[in-house]
C-alpha cells in the first residue's frame, strides 16, 4: 500500500481520493525534493538508477529543457538515469550537475567503457517573479533532492519545483493564483502502473474536467470571482494589442507546465514518445488554454520495464493496444496531478491559493 500523502483536501475536492499511488510507486523509480522557501523556488528529481527507456514531448512555445534532443526516438542513447523539474528559469538547468554527481558516485550511467556517464534530462519553470529572483535551484539542492529521494509515497502542493508555481496570468500578475506540484497514478487491469508528477505554472487556468468548474486561475480578489480566458481575449482580441501581464511586459517564456510520466511496463523509445504525446492530452483537458506561445509545456515519459507485462514479444496489434492503454492511463494521471497541484498548495508571497478562497471560490 502506498504511503499516505502529506496533503490537504478542500471541501470542493473531497470526492477525489487523498491517498493515491504516485510516480514513486512505479518499480525502478525514486522521487525527491529540495525547497528554498525564502527564495520561493525548488527542485524535484526523478531517479531511475538502473536506467529507463525514455522519450519526451515538447509542445509549448517557450520551453527550457536539457537533453531533450537525445531523448528523440531516432537518437542513439535509449536510457535515462535521472530527470528533474526545477524552478529558476534557464538558471535552474545548472542544477543538473548535482544529479549527475549523485548518480556517478553510485555507478549509474551510460557505459562508455572508460566511464559511466549519467544521462540526466529535465525542464524548468519561470518562478523568478515571486520571492527572490536571485535564488535559483543549485547543484547542491539537486544533490540534496537525490539524497531525499524514495521509492514510495508522495507530497503535493508547495514542494520541490512547485514552491514557486502560479497559474492564471493572462489577466496580469495581480490576478494570478498559487499552484504547485501534483501527483497522479493509474493501475491497469494487467497490473501495469502508470504514475506521474506535474509542476503547474501555466499562463492559463485550471478546470476540473468532471464539473467544468474553475479550480484556480485568474481571480478577482475584490469581487471574489474567477475571470475567464474568453473574457480576456474579448477585451484584447487578436490584432488589437499584445496579451500582456498588464504592466507592458509580455508573457513569453514565463509560464509552463512540466512533468514526468513513468510506467513499469516494458516500452521502446518510440512507444515512450507516443505515451508522452498522449499524456499531453491531460493538460488540454485540465488547463485552458494549454500549449500557448507563452508556455513551455513539456512531458517526459519513461519505462523501467520492471513489470512482467510487456517484456515478452507481442504482435504489432497487441503492442499498439498496450501503448494505447498506457497512454490513456497517462492522460488520466496527468489530469489528476494537475488538479492535485492546485488543490494541495497554499498561498505564498501574498498570492492566494485555492484552499484560501472559501465556499465562494
N, C-alpha and C positions, 0 to 999 in steps of 0.2 A: 504494500500500500504506500503511495507517495506521501511524503510528509505534508502536513497542513501548511498552508501559506500564512505568512505574516501579512495580513491584509485587512481592509475594512470594506464592507459592502453597504451601499446606500439602500434605503427602502425601495427606491425605484428599481433596484437591480437585484432584489432578494431572490427572484426566480432563477437566477443563474447560480450555478454551483460555485461555492467558495473554495472547495478542496478538490483540485484537479491535478492531473499529471502535467508535466511541463517538458520542455526540451531536455532538461537534466535527467529525466527518467528514461530517455532513449538509451539503449545499451551502447556503450562506447563513447558517450558524451558527458562532459562536465561543464558546469557554468559557474562563473564567479563575478563579483562586482567590486569596484572601488569607487568611493564617493568623496567629493570635496563640496561640503555644504556651504562653506564660506564663499568659495568662488562660484558656486552653483554650477557644477559640472561633474562628470563622472565617466566611467568606462565599464563595459560588460564584455567578458570574454567567454567564448565557447570553445572548449578544448576537445580535440579528437586525437589523443596522443598516439594511438595505434594507426592513425591515418584513416581518412574517409574520402570516398569519391565525392567530388563537389563541383557545382557549377553556380551560375548566378544570372539574374535578370535585372538589368538596369533600365528603368522606364522613365523616371523623372528627368526633367530637362537640366537640372543643376546638381549632379552628383559629386560627392567627394569620396573617392574609393582607393583601395590598394589591391593589387594583384587580380583585378577582375579580368584582364586580358588572358592571364594564364588559366583561368577557370572556364574559358570558352571551350566547347567540345573539340574543336579542331586543333587545339594546342596540346603539346606533348605530355606535360605532367598532369596526372589524373587526381592525385591525392592532395588533400589539405590537412594540416595538423592543428591549426588554430584559426579562429575567426574573432573579430572584435567589432563592437558597436561603441562609438565614442562621441563625446561632445568635443568642443574646441574647434569646430570647423576644420579647415585644412591643417591647422596646427596639431589637431588630435591624431593625425595619421602617424606622427612620430612615435606615438605610444607603442606601436607595433614592436619596436625594438625590445621592450620588456618581455613580450610574449615569446619572441624568438630566443631570447636569453634563457627563459624558463624551460622551453622545450629542448634547447640544445643541451642544457645541464642534465636532462633526463634521457638523452639519447634518441629523441624523437626527431624525425625529419626524412627528407628525400635522400636516399643513399647515393652519393656521387662517387663512392669508392675511396675518396680521400677525406670526406667529411659528410655528416648527415646535416642537410640544410632544411630547417623547418620552413614549411610553406604556410605563411600567415596572411590571410586576406581580411579585409574589413571595410567599414564605411563610417562616415562621421555625420553628425548633425551640427547645425549652427545654433549655438546657445550663448554666444558672446554678448548678446544684447541685455541679458539679465545677469545679476551677480557681478563678478569682477572679470572684465574682458581679458585681463592679463593672465587669468588662471585657466589652464588647459590640462587635459589628461597627459601625464608624463609616462615615460617608460617604467619608472618606479611604481607608479599607480597601476599600470598594466601588470607588472610582475606581482604586485600585491593581490590583484584580482585573480591571477592564476593560482596563487597560494590559497586563496579563499574558495576556489572552485570545488564543487562537489557534484556527485552523480545522482542526486535525488532532490526533490523539493524545489521551491522557487519563492522569490519575493517579487512583489509587484509595486508599481507606483513610483515614488521618489527614490529610486535606487539605480546604481550604475549609470549608464548613459541616459537614463530617464530623468535624472535630477534636474536638468535644465530644459526639459522638453516643454513646448507650449503648442497650442492649436488655435485656429480661428483668427488668422491675421490679415484676411482680405479687407477688413474694415479699419485696420490700423492697430498699433500696439495697445492702445487704451482699452480695446475690447477683447483682447486675447485672453485665453484661459490656460490654466496649468494642465499639463498632460504628464506622461511618464512612460514607464516601461511596463509591458504586459506580457502575460504568458497564456498559452493555449496548447491543447493536445487532443488528439482523436485516436482511439484504438479501433482498428478494423476487426472484422469478424475472424479473419485468418490469424489474428494475434499481432499483426504489424502495428507498431506505434509511430505516429506522426506528431511531433511536437514542434513548437515554435516560440521564439521570443521576438517581440517587436518594440521598437522605440518610436513613439508617435510624436512627431514635431512638424505636423502638417500646416500648410497655409490654409487649408480648408477646415471644415467642421466634421465632427464625428457623430454619426447617427446610429441608432440601434436598428438594424435591418428588419428585425422582427416586428417592431412597432412603428417604424418610420419617424420616431421622435428624436430630436437632437439630444445628445448627452453632454457634449462640450463643444465649444466653438466661439465665434464672435458673440459676445454677450454684453448687452446694455445694462450696466450695473444700476444705473439710476432708475430705469423703468423695469428692471428685473425681467428681461426677456431676451431671447436669442434673436440675432439678426441674420437673416438668411443670405446665402451667397447670391441667390437670384435677385434679391432686392439690391444688393451691392452692384451687380452688373447693370441693372436697370438705371441706377443713378450714374453709372460711369460706363456706358456701353462702348463696345469696340469702336475706335476711331475718334472718341471724344476726349481721350486723355489716357494716362497711364494708371493702371491699378497700382496703388502705392500704399505705404504704411501711413499715409496721412500727413507726413512731415516732409514730403518731397523725395524720400528715399524709396527706391523700388524694392520689391521683394526678392529679386533674383538671388539665388544661392543661399537664402536664409531659412529654408524650410526643407524638411524631408522626413519620410517615414522609412526606416531601415529595419531589417530583421534577418533572422536565420531560421530556416525550416530544416528539421532533421528527421530521418527515419532509420529504423534498424533493418529495413528490407535491403536487399542487395540490388542496387541500380547501377547502370552505366553513367558515364558523364553526360551523355546526350539525354538520358532519361531524367537525370537530376535537373538539367536545363529545362525540360518540359515541366517538371514539378514546380520549379521556380517561377516559370511563366504563369502556370495555373494559380499559384499562390497569390500572384498579383491581383487576381480576381477578388480576393478577400478584401484588399484595400479599396477596390472600386465599390464594393458593397457597403463598406462602413465609413468611408471618407468622401465628402463632397466639397469641392472637386478633388480628384486624385490625378497624379501624373502631370501636373501643370509644368510650365516652363520655370516656375519658381521653386519647385520641389526636386529633390534628388532621389526619388523613390527607388530603393534597391533591396532585393531579397536574395539571399544566398540559400542554396539547397544542398544538403549533404546526406550521404548514405553510408552508414557504418557497416552494413552487411552482417550484423550480429544476429539477426533473426534467421530462423531456418527458411522461412518462406522467401522465395526469390533466388536462392542460391543455385538450385538445380536448373537445368536447361528447360526453358519454356518456349513453345512455338510463338511466332510473332503475334498472333491474336491474343494469347494469354498474357504475354508481356505487356502489350498495349493496354490490356484491361487492368493489369496490376498498376501500371503507371497512372492510368486514369483514376483508379480508386485512391491512390496516394495523393494525387493532385487535388481531387475533390476534398479529401480529408485536410489537406494543407490549406485550402481556401477557408474551410470552417475554422481551423485552428487559428488562422490569421485574423479572421473576424473576431473570434473570442479574445485574442491577445490585444487587438486594438481597443475593444471595449473595456477590457481589463485595465489597460493603461490609463484611461481617463476616469474610470470609476474608483480605482485604488489610490490615486495620487492625492496629495494635499497641497493647499496653497503655499506659495513661497515667494519671497521678494515682492510682496504686495499683489501677486497675481492670484485670482481666485480659482478654486478647483470645484469640480462637480459636487464633492461632499459638503461644501460650504454653501450651496445655493438654497437648501431647504426645500420644502414641498413645492414651492412655486417655480423651481428650476425646471 
